Amino acid sequence: MTPIKGSALLEDLEEVPWPEMADSTGSAEAIPVLLATVARGDADTAGPALDQLRRRICQYGFVVGQATAATVPFLWELVRLPQVSCRVEILHLLRSIADARQWETTAAAYPKLLRHRERYVEWERDARHAVHAQRGVLRHLLDEPDHDVVRAGRELAATLTAR
């Protein structure tokens, strides 16, 4: 991972065993680089990095995987920082993760289909819990001067209170 110089930003990335985790592409070892790019990048580099990250941790906007829950706290960290160029998109991603129930719905409808794959339902629940765990951040975002961030924050808050 490329460190972010002069900052404690994302310092806990190295504590997560990314190579031992899976995302939708296989190994999750690229996630720290993508998060660092989002943190440092301007809109031209942060946006594409976030798109790649989204495909890895919330594929199709509703299928989460093993590495999703571990990634969520870093997304919350990034969304708090005004210099991050894609905070609205991060809030949308957090909302998608909070809404994800693909495996849970499938398991309820077709229990035999997911037999021996209960970990998928567990990954989904863990990811949702990770989003809920830091929902207090939204209070600060609702005071932002950026109206798009406020709107996306309200949408996420509504999703979190609805479930």
MDTraj code that builds the backbone (N, CA, C; nanometers):
import mdtraj as md
import numpy as np

residues = "MET THR PRO ILE LYS GLY SER ALA LEU LEU GLU ASP LEU GLU GLU VAL PRO TRP PRO GLU MET ALA ASP SER THR GLY SER ALA GLU ALA ILE PRO VAL LEU LEU ALA THR VAL ALA ARG GLY ASP ALA ASP THR ALA GLY PRO ALA LEU ASP GLN LEU ARG ARG ARG ILE CYS GLN TYR GLY PHE VAL VAL GLY GLN ALA THR ALA ALA THR VAL PRO PHE LEU TRP GLU LEU VAL ARG LEU PRO GLN VAL SER CYS ARG VAL GLU ILE LEU HIS LEU LEU ARG SER ILE ALA ASP ALA ARG GLN TRP GLU THR THR ALA ALA ALA TYR PRO LYS LEU LEU ARG HIS ARG GLU ARG TYR VAL GLU TRP GLU ARG ASP ALA ARG HIS ALA VAL HIS ALA GLN ARG GLY VAL LEU ARG HIS LEU LEU ASP GLU PRO ASP HIS ASP VAL VAL ARG ALA GLY ARG GLU LEU ALA ALA THR LEU THR ALA ARG".split()
xyz = np.array([
    [0.0828, -0.1169, 0.0000],
    [0.0000, 0.0000, 0.0000],
    [0.0875, 0.1235, 0.0000],
    [0.0462, 0.2239, -0.0722],
    [0.1183, 0.3496, -0.0739],
    [0.0720, 0.4332, 0.0435],
    [0.1628, 0.4692, 0.1361],
    [0.1190, 0.5471, 0.2515],
    [0.0836, 0.6894, 0.2114],
    [-0.0019, 0.7490, 0.2909],
    [-0.0376, 0.8883, 0.2706],
    [0.0533, 0.9690, 0.3612],
    [0.1429, 1.0440, 0.3017],
    [0.2455, 1.1139, 0.3762],
    [0.1878, 1.2282, 0.4584],
    [0.2447, 1.2449, 0.5785],
    [0.2096, 1.3561, 0.6650],
    [0.0690, 1.3495, 0.7218],
    [0.0123, 1.2312, 0.7317],
    [-0.1246, 1.2209, 0.7775],
    [-0.1479, 1.0881, 0.8460],
    [-0.2393, 1.0920, 0.9417],
    [-0.2805, 0.9687, 1.0070],
    [-0.3998, 0.9082, 0.9333],
    [-0.4349, 0.9697, 0.8214],
    [-0.5476, 0.9240, 0.7423],
    [-0.5272, 0.7795, 0.6983],
    [-0.6274, 0.6993, 0.7222],
    [-0.6275, 0.5581, 0.6822],
    [-0.5114, 0.4794, 0.7435],
    [-0.4623, 0.5231, 0.8569],
    [-0.3455, 0.4563, 0.9154],
    [-0.3724, 0.3119, 0.9564],
    [-0.4962, 0.2774, 0.9832],
    [-0.5275, 0.1410, 1.0262],
    [-0.5436, 0.0427, 0.9106],
    [-0.5251, 0.0879, 0.7885],
    [-0.5368, -0.0024, 0.6732],
    [-0.4435, -0.1226, 0.6855],
    [-0.3270, -0.0990, 0.7384],
    [-0.2278, -0.2065, 0.7490],
    [-0.2646, -0.3109, 0.8540],
    [-0.3619, -0.2785, 0.9388],
    [-0.4041, -0.3726, 1.0432],
    [-0.5000, -0.4795, 0.9894],
    [-0.5526, -0.4576, 0.8731],
    [-0.6507, -0.5496, 0.8141],
    [-0.5775, -0.6498, 0.7251],
    [-0.6057, -0.7782, 0.7408],
    [-0.5393, -0.8806, 0.6579],
    [-0.6027, -0.8915, 0.5183],
    [-0.5905, -0.7867, 0.4393],
    [-0.6551, -0.7797, 0.3082],
    [-0.6241, -0.8998, 0.2184],
    [-0.4989, -0.9443, 0.2074],
    [-0.4716, -1.0577, 0.1170],
    [-0.5424, -1.1874, 0.1579],
    [-0.5819, -1.1952, 0.2835],
    [-0.6506, -1.3150, 0.3322],
    [-0.8013, -1.3066, 0.3120],
    [-0.8480, -1.1919, 0.2667],
    [-0.9913, -1.1705, 0.2460],
    [-1.0224, -1.1720, 0.0966],
    [-1.1499, -1.1917, 0.0677],
    [-1.1948, -1.1927, -0.0715],
    [-1.2892, -1.0760, -0.0981],
    [-1.2805, -1.0261, -0.2198],
    [-1.3805, -0.9334, -0.2701],
    [-1.4379, -0.9968, -0.3960],
    [-1.5152, -0.9243, -0.4732],
    [-1.5812, -0.9858, -0.5883],
    [-1.4849, -1.0297, -0.6987],
    [-1.3603, -0.9826, -0.6937],
    [-1.2629, -1.0188, -0.7970],
    [-1.1678, -1.1289, -0.7540],
    [-1.1722, -1.1641, -0.6276],
    [-1.0769, -1.2609, -0.5724],
    [-1.0151, -1.2020, -0.4475],
    [-0.8843, -1.1883, -0.4452],
    [-0.8155, -1.1320, -0.3291],
    [-0.8498, -0.9844, -0.3118],
    [-0.8660, -0.9442, -0.1874],
    [-0.8995, -0.8048, -0.1546],
    [-0.7756, -0.7181, -0.1353],
    [-0.6594, -0.7662, -0.1736],
    [-0.5363, -0.6932, -0.1463],
    [-0.5267, -0.5580, -0.2160],
    [-0.6067, -0.5314, -0.3180],
    [-0.6036, -0.4019, -0.3874],
    [-0.6867, -0.2951, -0.3155],
    [-0.7682, -0.3330, -0.2214],
    [-0.8567, -0.2367, -0.1551],
    [-0.7809, -0.1227, -0.0881],
    [-0.6718, -0.1461, -0.0157],
    [-0.6008, -0.0321, 0.0453],
    [-0.5519, 0.0709, -0.0569],
    [-0.5030, 0.0250, -0.1697],
    [-0.4562, 0.1173, -0.2736],
    [-0.5726, 0.1996, -0.3271],
    [-0.6860, 0.1363, -0.3479],
    [-0.8033, 0.2078, -0.3973],
    [-0.8509, 0.3105, -0.2952],
    [-0.8547, 0.2736, -0.1681],
    [-0.8946, 0.3688, -0.0639],
    [-0.7979, 0.4869, -0.0570],
    [-0.6688, 0.4597, -0.0663],
    [-0.5691, 0.5664, -0.0634],
    [-0.5837, 0.6591, -0.1831],
    [-0.6170, 0.6030, -0.2973],
    [-0.6374, 0.6846, -0.4169],
    [-0.7598, 0.7741, -0.4012],
    [-0.8649, 0.7203, -0.3450],
    [-0.9841, 0.8016, -0.3175],
    [-0.9488, 0.9144, -0.2205],
    [-0.8710, 0.8829, -0.1187],
    [-0.8349, 0.9824, -0.0172],
    [-0.7499, 1.0952, -0.0740],
    [-0.6565, 1.0638, -0.1598],
    [-0.5604, 1.1619, -0.2121],
    [-0.6023, 1.2242, -0.3428],
    [-0.6860, 1.1530, -0.4153],
    [-0.7099, 1.1898, -0.5534],
    [-0.8040, 1.3051, -0.5753],
    [-0.7852, 1.3679, -0.6887],
    [-0.8821, 1.4661, -0.7345],
    [-0.9962, 1.3880, -0.7999],
    [-1.0942, 1.4581, -0.8489],
    [-1.2114, 1.3915, -0.9061],
    [-1.1754, 1.2972, -1.0205],
    [-1.0700, 1.3313, -1.0964],
    [-1.0317, 1.2473, -1.2102],
    [-0.9724, 1.1134, -1.1696],
    [-0.9119, 1.1055, -1.0515],
    [-0.8548, 0.9781, -1.0067],
    [-0.9380, 0.9138, -0.8958],
    [-0.9972, 0.9961, -0.8091],
    [-1.0755, 0.9408, -0.6984],
    [-1.2025, 0.8718, -0.7479],
    [-1.2697, 0.9324, -0.8440],
    [-1.3941, 0.8742, -0.8954],
    [-1.3745, 0.7350, -0.9534],
    [-1.2798, 0.7182, -1.0452],
    [-1.2565, 0.5832, -1.0989],
    [-1.2117, 0.4825, -0.9916],
    [-1.1317, 0.5281, -0.8959],
    [-1.0892, 0.4379, -0.7873],
    [-1.2095, 0.3946, -0.7046],
    [-1.2998, 0.4882, -0.6762],
    [-1.4195, 0.4529, -0.6005],
    [-1.5088, 0.3585, -0.6802],
    [-1.5177, 0.3788, -0.8111],
    [-1.5953, 0.2863, -0.8955],
    [-1.5391, 0.1446, -0.8887],
    [-1.4068, 0.1323, -0.8939],
    [-1.3443, -0.0002, -0.8821],
    [-1.3719, -0.0605, -0.7453],
    [-1.3605, 0.0229, -0.6424],
    [-1.3863, -0.0237, -0.5061],
    [-1.5312, -0.0711, -0.4933],
    [-1.6230, 0.0048, -0.5475],
    [-1.7647, -0.0322, -0.5427],
    [-1.7856, -0.1689, -0.6084],
    [-1.7254, -0.1915, -0.7235],
    [-1.7406, -0.3222, -0.7914],
    [-1.6833, -0.4355, -0.7061],
    [-1.5830, -0.4062, -0.6276],
    [-1.5201, -0.5100, -0.5456],
    [-1.5984, -0.5405, -0.4185],
    [-1.6600, -0.4385, -0.3565],
    [-1.7225, -0.4610, -0.2251],
    [-1.8744, -0.4570, -0.2259],
    [-1.9353, -0.4062, -0.3329],
    [-2.0813, -0.4019, -0.3427],
    [-2.1185, -0.4159, -0.4895],
    [-2.0844, -0.5312, -0.5409],
    [-2.1019, -0.5595, -0.6836],
    [-2.2489, -0.5440, -0.7237],
    [-2.2708, -0.4821, -0.8371],
    [-2.4043, -0.4558, -0.8910],
    [-2.4877, -0.3649, -0.8008],
    [-2.4261, -0.3102, -0.6974],
    [-2.4982, -0.2225, -0.6060],
    [-2.5778, -0.2942, -0.4989],
    [-2.5640, -0.4283, -0.4913],
    [-2.6413, -0.5003, -0.3903],
    [-2.5778, -0.6317, -0.3437],
    [-2.4657, -0.6719, -0.3991],
    [-2.4020, -0.7979, -0.3572],
    [-2.2715, -0.7642, -0.2849],
    [-2.2712, -0.7879, -0.1548],
    [-2.1510, -0.7607, -0.0767],
    [-2.0732, -0.8896, -0.0534],
    [-1.9481, -0.8743, -0.0147],
    [-1.8632, -0.9909, 0.0063],
    [-1.7878, -0.9841, 0.1375],
    [-1.6929, -1.0703, 0.1515],
    [-1.6170, -1.0849, 0.2751],
    [-1.5463, -0.9553, 0.3159],
    [-1.4865, -0.8841, 0.2232],
    [-1.4069, -0.7651, 0.2550],
    [-1.4903, -0.6392, 0.2774],
    [-1.6190, -0.6464, 0.2534],
    [-1.7020, -0.5265, 0.2613],
    [-1.7041, -0.4676, 0.4022],
    [-1.7310, -0.5475, 0.5019],
    [-1.7399, -0.4955, 0.6393],
    [-1.6086, -0.4312, 0.6835],
    [-1.4966, -0.4889, 0.6430],
    [-1.3663, -0.4325, 0.6803],
    [-1.3397, -0.2996, 0.6099],
    [-1.4021, -0.2774, 0.4955],
    [-1.3819, -0.1559, 0.4179],
    [-1.4673, -0.0402, 0.4687],
    [-1.5834, -0.0697, 0.5235],
    [-1.6794, 0.0332, 0.5633],
    [-1.6219, 0.1385, 0.6583],
    [-1.5489, 0.1034, 0.7638],
    [-1.4971, 0.2094, 0.8518],
    [-1.4072, 0.3099, 0.7792],
    [-1.3361, 0.2641, 0.6787],
    [-1.2500, 0.3542, 0.6017],
    [-1.3336, 0.4458, 0.5130],
    [-1.4457, 0.3954, 0.4636],
    [-1.5366, 0.4807, 0.3867],
    [-1.5942, 0.5906, 0.4750],
    [-1.6314, 0.5534, 0.5985],
    [-1.6807, 0.6540, 0.6929],
    [-1.5718, 0.7581, 0.7225],
    [-1.4499, 0.7123, 0.7344],
    [-1.3387, 0.8048, 0.7589],
    [-1.3252, 0.9038, 0.6434],
    [-1.3333, 0.8552, 0.5220],
    [-1.3170, 0.9405, 0.4043],
    [-1.4324, 1.0387, 0.3867],
    [-1.5526, 0.9949, 0.4171],
    [-1.6690, 1.0808, 0.3945],
    [-1.6696, 1.2017, 0.4885],
    [-1.5975, 1.1939, 0.5974],
    [-1.5886, 1.3061, 0.6925],
    [-1.4985, 1.4189, 0.6443],
    [-1.4165, 1.3915, 0.5453],
    [-1.3137, 1.4868, 0.5040],
    [-1.3575, 1.5706, 0.3849],
    [-1.3697, 1.7024, 0.4023],
    [-1.4156, 1.7886, 0.2928],
    [-1.3271, 1.7827, 0.1694],
    [-1.1995, 1.7500, 0.1851],
    [-1.1095, 1.7468, 0.0692],
    [-1.1286, 1.6234, -0.0184],
    [-1.2007, 1.5248, 0.0287],
    [-1.2276, 1.4060, -0.0526],
    [-1.3323, 1.4445, -0.1574],
    [-1.2988, 1.4245, -0.2815],
    [-1.3801, 1.4774, -0.3914],
    [-1.5083, 1.3996, -0.4201],
    [-1.5211, 1.2790, -0.3693],
    [-1.6377, 1.1965, -0.4054],
    [-1.7166, 1.1523, -0.2822],
    [-1.7369, 1.2439, -0.1893],
    [-1.8093, 1.2094, -0.0662],
    [-1.9538, 1.1695, -0.0927],
    [-2.0185, 1.2350, -0.1858],
    [-2.1574, 1.1993, -0.2183],
    [-2.1633, 1.0549, -0.2668],
    [-2.0716, 1.0189, -0.3538],
    [-2.0689, 0.8817, -0.4064],
    [-2.0364, 0.7803, -0.2964],
    [-1.9526, 0.8186, -0.2012],
    [-1.9236, 0.7303, -0.0880],
    [-2.0496, 0.7086, -0.0053],
    [-2.1251, 0.8154, 0.0183],
    [-2.2510, 0.8018, 0.0924],
    [-2.3496, 0.7120, 0.0175],
    [-2.3534, 0.7239, -0.1145],
    [-2.4391, 0.6345, -0.1934],
    [-2.3943, 0.4893, -0.1795],
    [-2.2637, 0.4668, -0.1794],
    [-2.2114, 0.3315, -0.1628],
    [-2.2480, 0.2763, -0.0248],
    [-2.2328, 0.3582, 0.0784],
    [-2.2701, 0.3146, 0.2134],
    [-2.4200, 0.2804, 0.2190],
    [-2.4997, 0.3574, 0.1496],
    [-2.6436, 0.3297, 0.1446],
    [-2.6707, 0.1959, 0.0761],
    [-2.6015, 0.1700, -0.0343],
    [-2.6180, 0.0414, -0.1035],
    [-2.5803, -0.0747, -0.0129],
    [-2.4719, -0.0585, 0.0603],
    [-2.4278, -0.1638, 0.1522],
    [-2.5317, -0.1848, 0.2621],
    [-2.5841, -0.0750, 0.3159],
    [-2.6851, -0.0849, 0.4224],
    [-2.8131, -0.1509, 0.3722],
    [-2.8427, -0.1362, 0.2449],
    [-2.9630, -0.1959, 0.1852],
    [-2.9429, -0.3394, 0.1380],
    [-2.8198, -0.3859, 0.1305],
    [-2.7892, -0.5162, 0.0705],
    [-2.8529, -0.6304, 0.1495],
    [-2.9328, -0.7068, 0.0793],
    [-2.9978, -0.8236, 0.1375],
    [-3.0104, -0.9371, 0.0362],
    [-2.9216, -0.9376, -0.0602],
    [-2.9263, -1.0373, -0.1669],
    [-2.9166, -1.1795, -0.1117],
    [-2.8157, -1.2043, -0.0312],
    [-2.7946, -1.3404, 0.0210],
    [-2.9024, -1.3768, 0.1222],
    [-2.9378, -1.2826, 0.2059],
    [-3.0400, -1.3079, 0.3075],
    [-3.1743, -1.3417, 0.2418],
    [-3.2112, -1.2665, 0.1391],
    [-3.3361, -1.2907, 0.0671],
    [-3.3333, -1.4258, -0.0039],
    [-3.2217, -1.4557, -0.0666],
    [-3.2074, -1.5833, -0.1367],
    [-3.2138, -1.6999, -0.0380],
    [-3.1479, -1.6845, 0.0759],
    [-3.1479, -1.7914, 0.1765],
    [-3.2894, -1.8159, 0.2304],
    [-3.3655, -1.7085, 0.2472],
    [-3.5020, -1.7232, 0.2981],
    [-3.5918, -1.7923, 0.1947],
    [-3.5738, -1.7573, 0.0688],
    [-3.6594, -1.8141, -0.0364],
    [-3.6167, -1.9545, -0.0792],
    [-3.4871, -1.9773, -0.0789],
    [-3.4325, -2.1052, -0.1273],
    [-3.3268, -2.1572, -0.0299],
    [-3.3673, -2.2028, 0.0860],
    [-3.2695, -2.2430, 0.1885],
    [-3.1698, -2.3497, 0.1422],
    [-3.2138, -2.4419, 0.0582],
    [-3.1230, -2.5476, 0.0116],
    [-3.0155, -2.4922, -0.0805],
    [-3.0482, -2.3868, -0.1527],
    [-2.9538, -2.3274, -0.2462],
    [-2.8300, -2.2729, -0.1745],
    [-2.8484, -2.2162, -0.0576],
    [-2.7364, -2.1558, 0.0144],
    [-2.6814, -2.2435, 0.1270],
    [-2.7266, -2.3678, 0.1313],
    [-2.6714, -2.4581, 0.2315],
    [-2.5201, -2.4655, 0.2138],
    [-2.4489, -2.4597, 0.3209],
    [-2.3027, -2.4603, 0.3223],
    [-2.2446, -2.3288, 0.2700],
    [-2.3280, -2.2302, 0.2526],
    [-2.2804, -2.0980, 0.2110],
    [-2.3364, -1.9909, 0.3043],
    [-2.3603, -2.0269, 0.4271],
    [-2.4163, -1.9341, 0.5252],
    [-2.3249, -1.8135, 0.5464],
    [-2.1985, -1.8294, 0.5148],
    [-2.1036, -1.7191, 0.5333],
    [-2.1417, -1.5986, 0.4484],
    [-2.2083, -1.6207, 0.3346],
    [-2.2516, -1.5083, 0.2512],
    [-2.3520, -1.4205, 0.3255],
    [-2.4461, -1.4847, 0.3930],
    [-2.5446, -1.4108, 0.4725],
    [-2.4730, -1.3383, 0.5868],
    [-2.3764, -1.4040, 0.6470],
    [-2.3001, -1.3437, 0.7566],
    [-2.2212, -1.2217, 0.7075],
    [-2.1588, -1.2312, 0.5918],
    [-2.0834, -1.1168, 0.5366],
    [-2.1763, -0.9985, 0.5141],
    [-2.2950, -1.0276, 0.4641],
    [-2.3931, -0.9230, 0.4383],
    [-2.4353, -0.8550, 0.5684],
    [-2.4653, -0.9333, 0.6693],
    [-2.5045, -0.8771, 0.7994],
    [-2.3902, -0.7977, 0.8619],
    [-2.2699, -0.8513, 0.8544],
    [-2.1541, -0.7798, 0.9089],
    [-2.1343, -0.6451, 0.8394],
    [-2.1527, -0.6423, 0.7087],
    [-2.1380, -0.5173, 0.6334],
    [-2.2443, -0.4164, 0.6747],
    [-2.3673, -0.4618, 0.6876],
    [-2.4754, -0.3708, 0.7313],
    [-2.4476, -0.3182, 0.8715],
    [-2.4039, -0.4049, 0.9593],
    [-2.3717, -0.3613, 1.0966],
    [-2.2581, -0.2600, 1.0965],
    [-2.1611, -0.2784, 1.0091],
    [-2.0496, -0.1832, 1.0014],
    [-2.0986, -0.0451, 0.9587],
    [-2.1940, -0.0406, 0.8667],
    [-2.2505, 0.0891, 0.8268],
    [-2.3258, 0.1504, 0.9440],
    [-2.4087, 0.0729, 1.0097],
    [-2.4869, 0.1231, 1.1230],
    [-2.3976, 0.1685, 1.2390],
    [-2.2857, 0.1030, 1.2585],
    [-2.1990, 0.1318, 1.3738],
    [-2.1494, 0.2762, 1.3776],
    [-2.1370, 0.3395, 1.2630],
    [-2.0842, 0.4765, 1.2610],
    [-2.1867, 0.5770, 1.2098],
    [-2.3134, 0.5445, 1.2228],
    [-2.4174, 0.6342, 1.1727],
    [-2.4170, 0.7702, 1.2408],
    [-2.3531, 0.7830, 1.3572],
    [-2.3424, 0.9113, 1.4259],
    [-2.2689, 1.0164, 1.3437],
    [-2.1869, 0.9732, 1.2491],
    [-2.1146, 1.0650, 1.1609],
    [-2.2136, 1.1496, 1.0804],
    [-2.3296, 1.0944, 1.0532],
    [-2.4276, 1.1647, 0.9703],
    [-2.4710, 1.2973, 1.0325],
    [-2.4768, 1.3044, 1.1664],
    [-2.5150, 1.4306, 1.2315],
    [-2.4251, 1.5451, 1.1884],
    [-2.2953, 1.5176, 1.1772],
    [-2.1997, 1.6197, 1.1364],
    [-2.2136, 1.6531, 0.9881],
    [-2.2437, 1.5540, 0.9087],
    [-2.2558, 1.5767, 0.7650],
    [-2.3787, 1.6604, 0.7299],
    [-2.4809, 1.6534, 0.8129],
    [-2.6025, 1.7288, 0.7848],
    [-2.5835, 1.8787, 0.8056],
    [-2.4723, 1.9178, 0.8674],
    [-2.4396, 2.0594, 0.8860],
    [-2.3429, 2.1109, 0.7794],
    [-2.3115, 2.0289, 0.6827],
    [-2.2148, 2.0641, 0.5780],
    [-2.2684, 2.1756, 0.4878],
    [-2.1798, 2.2588, 0.4355],
    [-2.2231, 2.3587, 0.3371],
    [-2.2529, 2.2974, 0.2002],
    [-2.2018, 2.1788, 0.1735],
    [-2.2240, 2.1115, 0.0456],
    [-2.3632, 2.0469, 0.0475],
    [-2.4554, 2.1034, -0.0290],
    [-2.5941, 2.0560, -0.0288],
    [-2.6074, 1.9133, -0.0808],
    [-2.5212, 1.8730, -0.1720],
    [-2.5262, 1.7360, -0.2236],
    [-2.4871, 1.6357, -0.1157],
    [-2.3890, 1.6704, -0.0342],
    [-2.3490, 1.5840, 0.0777],
    [-2.4624, 1.5742, 0.1780],
    [-2.5268, 1.6864, 0.2071],
    [-2.6393, 1.6869, 0.3017],
    [-2.7515, 1.5980, 0.2490],
    [-2.7854, 1.6118, 0.1217],
    [-2.8927, 1.5307, 0.0627],
    [-2.8579, 1.3814, 0.0692],
    [-2.7369, 1.3460, 0.0294],
    [-2.6954, 1.2047, 0.0328],
    [-2.6909, 1.1536, 0.1769],
    [-2.6497, 1.2391, 0.2685],
    [-2.6491, 1.2018, 0.4108],
    [-2.7894, 1.1752, 0.4623],
    [-2.8837, 1.2586, 0.4223],
    [-3.0241, 1.2384, 0.4625],
    [-3.0797, 1.1086, 0.4042],
    [-3.0447, 1.0807, 0.2806],
    [-3.0914, 0.9562, 0.2175],
    [-3.0363, 0.8343, 0.2916],
    [-2.9088, 0.8417, 0.3278],
    [-2.8492, 0.7305, 0.4034],
    [-2.9152, 0.7198, 0.5409],
    [-2.9366, 0.8320, 0.6073],
    [-3.0010, 0.8310, 0.7386],
    [-3.1406, 0.7679, 0.7308],
    [-3.2143, 0.8010, 0.6262],
    [-3.3475, 0.7427, 0.6087],
    [-3.3405, 0.5908, 0.5902],
    [-3.2408, 0.5466, 0.5146],
    [-3.2221, 0.4023, 0.4936],
    [-3.1885, 0.3334, 0.6263],
    [-3.1029, 0.3963, 0.7045],
    [-3.0606, 0.3349, 0.8311],
    [-3.1724, 0.3305, 0.9340],
    [-3.2603, 0.4295, 0.9332],
    [-3.3712, 0.4287, 1.0293],
    [-3.4854, 0.3407, 0.9828],
    [-3.4945, 0.3153, 0.8520],
    [-3.6011, 0.2313, 0.7985],
    [-3.5784, 0.0842, 0.8300],
    [-3.4570, 0.0462, 0.8561],
    [-3.4252, -0.0968, 0.8775],
    [-3.4046, -0.1246, 1.0226],
])
top = md.Topology()
chain = top.add_chain()
for i, resn in enumerate(residues, 1):
    res = top.add_residue(resn, chain, resSeq=i)
    for name in ("N", "CA", "C"):
        top.add_atom(name, md.element.get_by_symbol(name[0]), res)
traj = md.Trajectory(xyz[None], top)
